[in-house]
Amino acid sequence: MNKTNAFLRLMRPINCVMMGFAVVVGASIASPFTLHSAWLNLVYGFITGFMLTGASMTINDYYDREIDRINEPNRPIPSGTIKPKEALIFALVLTGIGFVAALLTNPFCLVLAVIAWIVFAGYTTYGKRSGLPGNFLVSTCVAIPFIYGSIVISNAVQANILIFALVAFLSNTGREITKGIVDVEGDKAKGIRTLAVRDNAKLAAIVAVLFYLSAVALSVMPWLLSLVSFWFVPLVVVTDSGILASSFLLLRDYSRENARRVKNMMLLWFIIGLMAFIFGAVG
């Protein structure tokens, strides 16, 4: 792979776009009727979410480079396409762009952006080896963009945003535990105490599914509380159906190969879920 493609792989563009959209979703839920007048803040918010996620993914690959030599040898750093120092510089540039965009939005956004970056840096450097607590740190970073979007549009955290943030937290925790099944060999070699390493893959699959089911159960609350329009329903039905089907597949076969498939499928369901939130808020 060439260097441009390698840097893009470091960022994980799909994850970056999801976080950028999560900011827009948070803003849409908090104040859907003022989006047109705050379009520039939404652009800044998307850039912040996109860039800081890219920086976080790059830092993660930097610290995981030895583990990835076992689990993912074709990743940009272990494959030798990107040098570790180049990855750090790239992460610094992405972080700088994200912080500048946050400052241009408002000072509160910069504070929250810095907090989110510190949480993820803490996970990457120390929290990852803790297993489930580390999964919670990652999921906190996933949930923060929804809250960030509320601050972008209204300079405050609206109460209804907390439901959406919690759905994101629960579903991503399930995916992180599933990822632990995929990475069990490298994690065991490096002393990372995921559920799959500390106990076994079967228990990890059960706990992951419990988090998935909790997210599905909570996802109906926005509709029941009249926080979204009817257009939320079709897409969230697709999302929840996909998550339930994938959960069944994981319980039936919790091998590393199948866990990898489920992990990837969950990313698709999460994207559709984000679209459900957007359509439900502005429809």
N, C-alpha and C positions, 0 to 999 in steps of 0.2 A: 504494500500500500504506500502511496506517496504521503508526504508530510502533511499536506492540507487535509486529506482524508483522515489521517491519524489524529490530528488535532480535533477534528470534528468528532471522531470516535471517543476521544477523551471527554469531551463535553457531554456526550449522550444527548444529541439535539432533541429527541422526542421528550426526554425528561425535562429539558429546558423549556420547551414549548408548553408542556403541561403546567409547569410552575408559573410561567408568564400568564397563561390563560386562567390559572387559579386566582391570580391577583385581579384579573378582569371580572371573574365570577364573583369574587368577594365584593368588589365595587358594585356590580350589578345587583346583588342581593341587598346590599346596604342602602343604595339609593338609585334605583333603576331609572328614575325620571330626570336625573340630573347628569346622566352620562354624557349627553351631547355637549354640555357646557364645560365639562371637565375632561375633554378628550385628550388634552396634552398631558395631564396627570396620569391618565390611563396608559398612554404611550410610555411615559417614564416608569410607571409601575411594572408594565410588561418587561421593559428592558432590565429593570432591577431583578425581577424574578428570574428572567432568562439567564442573565450574566452571572448572578450569584450561584445559581444551580450549576452552571457550567464550571464555575470556579470550584465548587464543592466536589463535583464529580472528578475533576482533574486532581484535586488534592487527595481524594480517596484513592485514585489509581496510583498516585505517587507513594502513599503509605502502604498500599496493597501490592506493590510491585513484586515482592518476594513470594507472597501468597499466590499471585496470578501466574507466576512461573509454573505453578503446579495446576491451578484451577483453570486459568485462561491464558495460556502461553502466547496466543495470537493477539493479545491486547497491545496497544501501541508501545508502552514502556518495556514490558518483558520481551517483546519481539525485537527490540532495539531500534525501532523506527523513530521513537522520541526518547531523548535522553532525560533522565530524572531532573536535571537542572532546567532544561527547556520546559518541562511540565510545570515546575514551580513558577517560572517567569510568566508563563501563559496564565496560570491561575491568578497571579498578582495583577496582571493586566485586566482580566475579566472582573476581578474584585473591585478594582479601581473604577471601572466603567459602571458597575452596579451601584457603588456608593455615590458616585457623582449623580446618577439618575435619581437616587433616593433623596439626595440633598435638594435637587431641583424640584422635587415634589413638595416636600415640607420637612421641617426638622424632626417631627415625630417619626416619619418614615425612615429617616436616616438612623435614628436610634433603634428602631425595630429591625432594620436591615443588619445593623452591626450585631445585635443580639442573636439573630438567626445565624449569622456567620460564625459567631463564637460557639453556639450550640453545636453546629456541625463540625467545627474544628475540634471541639472537645470530644465528639464522638469518634472522629477519625484517629485522633492521637491517643486517647485513653479509653473512651467508652466502648469501642468496638469489642474489646476483649471481655467485656462484662456480659455479653450475651443479650438476654432480654432487655435489661436496662438500656443497652446500646440501641436496640431496635426502637425503643421508645424515643430516644433522642432523634433518630432519623425521622420518625413519624411526626415529631414535633416540628421539624423543619418543613415537612410536607404540609402540615396544617397551618403554619404561620402565614403563607401567602393569602389565604382567605381573610385572615384578620388584617393583614397588610392592605388588602384591597379596600376594606372598610375605612381604614385610616386615609388612604389615598383620596377617597371620594368625599368623606365627611369629617375627617380629622378626629374621629372617635370610633370606638368598637361597638357596633350595633349588636344587640342581644341575639338576633336571629342568625348572625354569622357563626355563633358558637356551635350550632347544630351541624352546619356544613363542615366546620373545622374538625369536629369530632368524628364525623363520617370518614373524612380523609385520614385522620389519625388511626382509626381502627382498621380500615382496609389496608393501609400501607403497613401497619404492624404485621398483619397476616402475611403480606407479601415478603417482608423482611425475614420472617421466620421460615417461609418457604425457600427463600434464597439461601438460608443456612443449611437446608438439606442439600442443595446443589453444591455448596462450597465446603461440605463437611471434611473432605480429605485435606485440603489446604488449611482450613481453620484448625483442625486437630493438630496439624504439624506446627502451627504458630501459637497454639495455646489460646485460641479464641473460643470462649465457652458459650457457644450457641446452644439452644435446646437440643439440636441434632447431635452435637458433640457431647454435651454433658449427660444427656439421657439416651435418646435414640430417635431415629427418623420417624418412627410411627407416632411417638408422643408429640414431636414437633409438628407433624401433619395435623394431628388432632387440635392442638392449640392454635395453629394457623387458621384452621377452619372455624374455630370458635370466634376468632376475631373477624373473619369474613362474614359470618352469620350475624354478628353484632352490628356490623356496618349495614348489612342488608335490612335488618330490623329497624335501625334508626333512620334509614333513607326514606321511609314512608312518612316521617314526622313533618317535613316541610309541607307536604300535601295536606295532611290532616290538620295542620295549624294554619292553613290558607296563606302560606308564605310564598307560594309559587302558583303559576297559572297551570291550566290543563296540559299545556305542551310539555310540562315536566314529566308527565306520566308515561307516555310511550317509550321515551328514551331510558327512563329509570327502570322500566319493566325489562327492557333489553339488558341493561346493566346488571340488575339483580339476578335475572335468569342466567346470564353468563357466569356470574360469580358463584351461584349455586351449583351449576353444572361443573364448573372447574373444581369447586370444593369436593364434589362427589368423586371426580377423577383422582384428586389427590389422596383422598381417604382409601380409595380402591387400590391405588398404586403409588406408594411414597418412595419409589426409587429415585435416584439422582436424575436420571434422564426425564422421567415424567414430571418431577418437581420443576425442572427447567422449563418444560413446556407450559406447565400451569403458571409459573412465574411470568412468562411472556404473555400468556393469554390474559392474565390479570391486568397487565398494562393496557391492553386494548379495552377491557371493560371499564377501566378507570377513565380513559379518554372519553368514552361514550357517556360515562357518568358526569364528567365535566360539562359536556355539551347539554346534558339534561338540566343541569343547574343554570346554564346560560339561557336556554330556551324558556325555562320555567320562570326566570326572573324578568326577562324582557318581553315575553310573549303576551 
